[in-house]
């Protein structure tokens, strides 16, 4: 696991995308589990929060089904 410090104006979704290239419910839930109390700051985080990033396996992309196949 790695940790980062938030910058003024960061959101959980932005941090997940910038650091992990993910912004899905599983990643967000894992982040909140590792960082209890993070939700108290609301959607926009203040600068300087130490945030532990979860170690997640890569999501398998959904299979695309073409109706013409």
C-alpha positions in Angstrom: 0.0 0.0 0.0 1.1 3.5 -0.7 0.1 6.8 0.8 -0.3 10.2 -0.7 -1.1 13.7 0.5 -4.2 15.4 -0.8 -4.0 18.7 -2.6 -6.5 21.5 -2.2 -9.5 20.7 -4.4 -8.9 16.9 -4.7 -11.8 14.6 -4.6 -11.8 10.8 -3.9 -12.7 10.1 -7.5 -9.9 12.3 -8.8 -7.4 10.7 -6.5 -8.4 7.2 -7.6 -8.2 8.1 -11.2 -4.9 9.9 -11.0 -3.2 7.3 -8.9 -4.9 4.0 -9.9 -6.6 4.8 -13.2 -9.8 3.6 -11.6 -13.0 5.3 -10.5 -15.5 2.6 -9.7 -17.5 1.7 -6.6 -15.1 -1.2 -5.6 -12.1 1.1 -5.5 -14.0 3.9 -3.7 -15.3 1.5 -1.0 -11.8 0.1 -0.5 -10.3 3.6 -0.2 -12.9 4.6 2.4 -12.3 1.3 4.4 -8.6 2.1 4.6 -9.2 5.7 5.5 -11.8 5.9 8.3 -13.2 9.4 8.8 -12.4 10.5 5.2 -16.0 10.9 4.4 -16.4 13.7 7.0 -14.6 16.1 4.7 -17.3 15.9 2.0 -16.8 15.7 -1.8 -13.9 18.1 -1.9 -10.9 17.3 0.3 -8.7 19.8 2.0 -5.0 19.9 1.3 -2.6 17.8 3.4 -4.6 14.7 4.2 -2.6 11.6 4.3 -4.5 9.0 2.3 -3.7 5.3 2.0 -4.4 3.8 -1.4 -5.8 0.3 -1.6 -4.1 -2.5 -3.5 -6.6 -3.7 -6.0 -6.5 -6.1 -8.8 -7.2 -4.7 -12.3 -10.8 -4.9 -13.2 -11.5 -7.1 -16.2 -13.2 -5.1 -18.8 -16.7 -6.0 -19.6 -17.1 -8.2 -22.6 -18.6 -6.3 -25.5 -21.3 -8.0 -27.3 -22.2 -6.9 -30.8 -25.8 -7.6 -31.7 -24.8 -8.2 -35.3 -22.4 -11.0 -34.6 
